[in-house]
């Protein structure tokens, strides 16, 4: 990671995190930039500014990236402006100036060529400090609409990288001229999956390969809402498809008990997993349809792969982002969005046409692929290097 020759090294401060949606695109951008520089004989010096309790605090050190923290203030949102002035918000907002002072010292000492901010509360102090230290700030936005942190920083940015063409008209007029559509960087291994490998690795020998395969996931922790509607729809689902169900470790035993009551020929087509790890690219390669949440990272991966999807947005996501993401793809005919109360019957109505009509499934896959940007990490690296050279 560190450059052997100081004057040849590119210096990057990365800030952002809290969740995987902000952390993994930053990590992918770092790896892609490192490879690009290495190919031209240059090294990369990186410093990640994050929060001590966000996902980035585990990911960056595990990847060998130097990591430091600053004070941050989390804004608890409410549609009622009076509730925004809560004691907790006021207390947290008082921490922001301290975080800015800390970030200013870090950036002043490190002297980066560029500061890359990918969102989350921690990006605000580091992004403001970049401006104070006269360092180019590149914002990356994963969702259709600018998140709260990036909205605060937009006026300080040299470039704003967005993930979708439809983000451009939503930007303030004053910053539209510095916006570039890059897409949302995805882990390169996601694109290299092999369907047959999933069958071997997971022992899916009871699957009927003449039937489509559905991959159900609620993210690493699982999602109670998705698990329950899939459980209730399971006999019907398994009569039309094979199902790989990533349910989260806490829900595994309950669902396993339920699966024991299935007729044996249907049970053979059901693979339940608490967690899907390194085998995920192969599982996605095998899947004909995906049922999942609609976080920005998930959308980026599924569109890059051209996978028809039925999205069940997380209702409590920040700024209702997941519903906006899902609706955006549904409007383009590239997915189905299940908003509001989701029942087994509604899930059947959404998934049914995709399982029974291969032409419909292929048409949706084609439209999803049209929204995919598998080269997003390279495009973001182009923006970072352009910002460094003015």
C-alpha positions in Angstrom: 0.0 0.0 0.0 2.8 2.4 0.9 5.0 3.9 -1.8 8.7 3.2 -1.7 9.6 6.5 -3.4 7.9 9.5 -1.7 7.8 11.8 -4.7 6.3 9.1 -7.0 3.6 8.2 -4.6 0.0 9.4 -4.9 -1.5 10.4 -1.5 -5.2 9.8 -0.9 -7.3 10.4 2.2 -10.5 8.3 2.1 -13.4 9.3 4.4 -16.8 7.7 4.7 -18.4 4.7 6.3 -20.8 3.6 9.0 -22.4 1.0 6.7 -21.2 -1.3 3.8 -23.0 1.0 1.4 -20.4 3.8 2.1 -17.4 1.5 3.0 -17.2 -1.0 0.2 -17.3 1.5 -2.8 -14.4 3.4 -1.1 -12.4 0.2 -0.6 -13.0 -0.8 -4.3 -11.9 2.6 -5.5 -8.7 2.4 -3.4 -7.8 -1.0 -4.8 -8.6 0.1 -8.4 -6.5 3.3 -7.9 -3.7 1.2 -6.4 -3.6 -1.1 -9.5 -3.8 1.8 -11.9 -0.8 3.6 -10.3 1.2 0.3 -9.9 0.8 -0.3 -13.7 2.6 3.1 -14.3 5.3 2.5 -11.7 3.8 4.6 -8.9 2.8 3.8 -5.4 -0.2 4.8 -3.3 -0.2 6.2 0.2 -3.7 6.0 1.8 -5.2 7.2 5.1 -8.8 6.3 6.0 -10.6 8.7 8.3 -13.6 6.9 9.9 -15.6 6.4 13.1 -14.4 3.9 15.7 -17.7 2.0 15.7 -18.5 1.9 11.9 -17.9 -1.0 9.6 -14.8 0.9 8.1 -13.0 0.5 11.5 -12.9 -3.2 10.9 -12.6 -3.2 7.1 -9.7 -0.7 6.6 -7.2 -2.3 9.1 -8.1 -5.8 7.8 -7.2 -4.6 4.3 -3.9 -3.1 5.6 -5.0 0.5 5.2 -3.9 3.0 7.9 -6.9 4.2 9.8 -7.7 7.1 12.1 -10.8 8.5 13.7 -12.3 12.0 14.3 -15.3 13.1 16.4 -18.6 13.1 14.5 -22.2 14.1 15.1 -25.0 11.9 14.0 -28.2 13.8 12.9 -31.4 11.9 13.9 -33.9 12.8 11.2 -37.5 13.7 11.7 -40.3 15.1 9.5 -41.0 17.4 12.4 -38.5 20.3 12.5 -38.9 20.7 16.2 -37.9 17.1 16.8 -34.7 17.8 14.9 -33.7 20.2 17.7 -33.6 17.3 20.1 -31.1 17.2 23.0 -29.3 14.3 21.3 -29.0 16.2 18.0 -27.8 19.4 19.7 -25.2 17.4 21.7 -23.9 15.6 18.6 -23.8 18.8 16.5 -21.5 20.3 19.1 -19.1 17.5 18.3 -18.8 18.5 14.6 -16.4 21.5 15.1 -14.1 19.3 17.2 -14.2 16.7 14.4 -13.4 19.4 11.8 -10.4 20.6 13.9 -9.1 17.0 14.3 -9.6 16.3 10.5 -7.9 19.6 9.6 -4.8 18.6 11.5 -4.8 15.1 10.0 -5.2 16.4 6.4 -2.6 19.2 7.0 -0.1 16.7 8.2 -0.8 14.0 5.5 -1.0 16.5 2.6 -3.1 14.3 0.3 -3.4 14.8 -3.5 -7.1 14.2 -3.2 -9.7 13.6 -0.4 -12.4 11.0 -1.4 -15.6 11.2 0.6 -18.2 8.4 0.1 -20.8 9.5 2.6 -21.8 8.8 6.2 -21.6 11.3 9.1 -17.8 11.0 9.3 -17.4 12.4 5.8 -18.6 15.9 6.9 -15.7 17.0 9.2 -13.1 15.5 6.8 -14.7 17.0 3.8 -14.9 20.5 5.4 -11.3 20.1 6.4 -10.2 19.3 2.9 -11.6 22.7 1.8 -9.8 24.5 4.6 -6.5 22.8 3.6 -7.1 23.6 -0.1 -7.1 19.9 -1.1 -9.4 18.7 -3.9 -12.5 17.0 -2.5 -14.2 14.3 -4.6 -17.6 13.2 -3.4 -19.1 9.9 -4.4 -22.8 9.3 -4.1 -24.1 5.7 -4.2 -27.9 6.5 -4.2 -30.1 8.3 -6.7 -30.4 11.4 -4.5 -27.5 13.0 -2.7 -27.3 11.8 0.9 -27.3 14.2 3.8 -23.4 14.2 4.2 -22.8 14.8 0.5 -25.5 17.6 0.4 -23.6 19.4 3.2 -20.3 19.0 1.3 -21.4 19.6 -2.3 -20.4 23.3 -2.2 -16.8 22.3 -1.1 -16.3 19.6 -3.8 -14.0 19.8 -6.8 -16.0 16.9 -8.4 -19.2 15.0 -7.6 -19.3 11.5 -8.8 -22.9 10.1 -9.0 -24.1 6.6 -9.7 -27.0 7.3 -12.0 -27.9 9.7 -14.9 -31.2 10.4 -13.0 -29.2 12.0 -10.2 -28.0 14.9 -12.3 -31.3 16.8 -12.5 -31.7 16.4 -8.7 -28.4 18.2 -8.0 -28.4 21.9 -7.1 -27.8 24.1 -10.2 -24.6 25.5 -8.6 -22.8 22.1 -8.6 -24.3 20.4 -11.6 -21.3 21.5 -13.7 -18.8 19.5 -11.6 -20.9 16.3 -11.5 -19.8 13.2 -13.4 -21.8 9.9 -13.8 -19.4 7.1 -12.8 -21.8 4.4 -11.4 -21.3 2.8 -8.0 -18.0 0.7 -7.7 -18.6 -3.0 -7.1 -16.3 -5.6 -5.9 -14.6 -7.1 -9.0 -15.1 -10.7 -7.8 -18.9 -10.3 -8.1 -18.5 -10.3 -11.9 -16.5 -13.6 -12.0 -19.0 -16.1 -10.5 -19.7 -19.5 -12.0 -23.1 -21.2 -11.6 -21.8 -24.8 -11.7 -19.3 -23.9 -8.9 -22.2 -22.8 -6.6 -23.9 -26.2 -7.2 -20.7 -28.0 -6.2 -19.7 -25.8 -3.3 -23.1 -25.6 -1.7 -24.0 -29.2 -2.6 -27.2 -28.2 -4.5 -27.6 -31.7 -6.0 -31.3 -31.8 -5.3 -31.9 -28.7 -7.5 -33.8 -29.1 -10.8 -31.8 -27.2 -13.3 -34.7 -27.1 -15.7 -36.4 -24.7 -13.2 -35.2 -21.1 -12.6 -33.3 -20.4 -9.4 -34.3 -17.7 -6.9 -31.8 -16.2 -4.5 -33.4 -14.6 -1.5 -31.3 -12.3 0.7 -31.9 -9.7 3.4 -28.2 -8.8 3.8 -25.6 -10.2 6.2 -27.9 -10.1 9.2 -31.0 -11.3 7.3 -34.3 -9.5 7.2 -37.2 -10.6 9.3 -39.8 -9.1 6.9 -38.3 -10.9 3.9 -37.8 -14.2 5.8 -41.4 -14.3 6.9 -43.0 -13.6 3.5 -40.7 -16.1 1.8 -41.5 -18.7 4.5 -45.2 -18.3 3.9 -44.8 -18.4 0.1 -42.3 -21.3 0.2 -44.5 -24.3 -1.0 -45.7 -22.2 -4.0 -42.2 -20.9 -4.7 -40.6 -24.3 -4.6 -43.2 -25.7 -7.0 -41.9 -23.2 -9.6 -38.2 -22.7 -8.7 -35.1 -23.7 -6.8 -34.5 -21.4 -3.9 -31.3 -20.3 -2.1 -32.3 -18.4 1.0 -29.7 -16.4 2.9 -31.7 -15.7 6.1 -29.2 -14.4 8.6 -27.6 -16.4 11.5 -30.3 -15.5 14.0 -33.2 -16.8 11.9 -31.6 -20.0 10.7 -33.0 -22.5 13.2 -36.6 -21.3 13.0 -36.6 -21.5 9.2 -34.8 -24.9 9.2 -37.6 -26.2 11.5 -40.2 -24.9 9.0 -38.3 -26.5 6.1 -38.5 -29.9 7.7 -42.3 -29.9 7.2 -41.9 -29.5 3.4 -42.6 -32.4 1.1 -39.3 -34.2 0.3 -39.3 -33.3 -3.4 -39.7 -29.6 -2.6 -37.2 -29.6 0.3 -34.5 -30.9 -2.1 -34.9 -27.6 -4.1 -34.5 -25.4 -1.0 -31.0 -24.4 0.3 -31.1 -22.4 3.6 -27.9 -20.5 4.7 -27.4 -18.3 7.7 -24.7 -16.4 5.7 -23.4 -16.5 2.2 -19.7 -15.4 2.1 -17.0 -16.0 -0.6 -19.4 -18.2 -2.6 -21.7 -15.1 -3.3 -20.4 -14.5 -6.9 -21.2 -18.1 -7.8 -24.6 -17.9 -6.2 -25.4 -14.7 -8.1 -24.2 -16.4 -11.3 -26.7 -19.3 -10.7 -29.6 -17.1 -9.7 -32.2 -16.2 -12.4 -34.2 -13.9 -10.1 -33.1 -12.2 -6.8 -35.4 -11.1 -4.0 -33.6 -8.6 -1.7 -33.4 -5.2 -0.1 -32.6 -2.3 -2.4 -29.5 -0.7 -0.9 -27.2 1.1 -3.4 -24.6 -1.6 -3.4 -27.1 -4.4 -4.1 -28.5 -2.4 -7.0 -25.0 -1.8 -8.4 -24.2 -5.5 -8.3 -27.5 -6.8 -9.7 -27.6 -4.3 -12.6 -23.9 -4.9 -13.5 -24.9 -8.6 -13.7 -28.2 -8.0 -15.4 -30.3 -9.8 -12.8 -34.1 -9.5 -12.7 -35.0 -8.5 -9.1 -37.9 -8.1 -6.8 -37.0 -5.5 -4.2 -38.4 -5.2 -0.7 -37.0 -1.9 0.5 -36.0 -1.3 4.1 -38.6 1.2 5.2 -36.3 2.8 7.8 -33.4 3.4 5.5 -32.0 7.0 5.7 -34.1 9.4 3.8 -36.2 6.5 2.5 -33.3 5.8 0.0 -34.1 2.2 -0.6 -37.7 2.9 -1.7 -36.4 5.6 -4.1 -33.7 3.2 -5.5 -36.3 0.4 -6.0 -38.8 2.7 -7.6 -36.2 4.1 -9.9 -35.4 0.7 -11.4 -39.1 -0.3 -11.5 -40.0 2.8 -13.5 -37.3 1.6 -16.0 -38.9 -1.9 -16.2 -35.6 -3.2 -14.7 -37.0 -4.6 -11.4 -40.2 -4.9 -9.3 -40.6 -2.8 -6.2 -42.7 -4.1 -3.3 -43.6 -1.0 -1.3 -45.8 -0.8 1.8 -47.1 -4.0 3.5 -45.6 -7.1 1.9 -47.5 -10.4 2.1 -46.8 -13.8 0.6 -49.5 -13.2 -1.9 -47.9 -9.9 -3.1 -44.6 -11.7 -3.4 -46.2 -14.4 -5.5 -47.7 -11.8 -7.8 -44.4 -10.1 -8.2 -42.2 -13.2 -8.7 -44.7 -15.4 -10.5 -44.4 -13.8 -14.0 -40.6 -13.9 -13.8 -40.6 -17.6 -13.0 -43.2 -18.7 -15.5 -42.3 -16.5 -18.5 -38.6 -16.8 -19.6 -39.1 -14.0 -22.2 -40.3 -11.6 -19.6 -37.4 -12.5 -17.3 -34.9 -12.0 -20.1 -36.5 -8.6 -21.0 -36.1 -7.4 -17.4 -32.5 -8.7 -17.3 -31.7 -6.7 -20.4 -33.2 -3.5 -19.0 -31.3 -4.1 -15.7 -28.1 -4.6 -17.6 -28.6 -1.3 -19.4 -28.5 0.4 -15.9 -25.4 -1.4 -14.8 -21.9 0.1 -14.8 -19.4 -2.7 -14.2 -16.6 -0.2 -14.9 -17.7 2.2 -12.2 -14.5 1.8 -10.1 -12.3 2.7 -13.1 -14.5 5.7 -13.9 -14.3 6.9 -10.3 -10.5 6.6 -10.4 -10.5 8.7 -13.6 -12.3 11.4 -11.6 -9.9 11.2 -8.7 -6.8 11.5 -10.9 -8.4 14.4 -12.8 -9.2 16.2 -9.6 -5.6 15.8 -8.5 -4.2 17.4 -11.6 -6.7 20.3 -11.4 
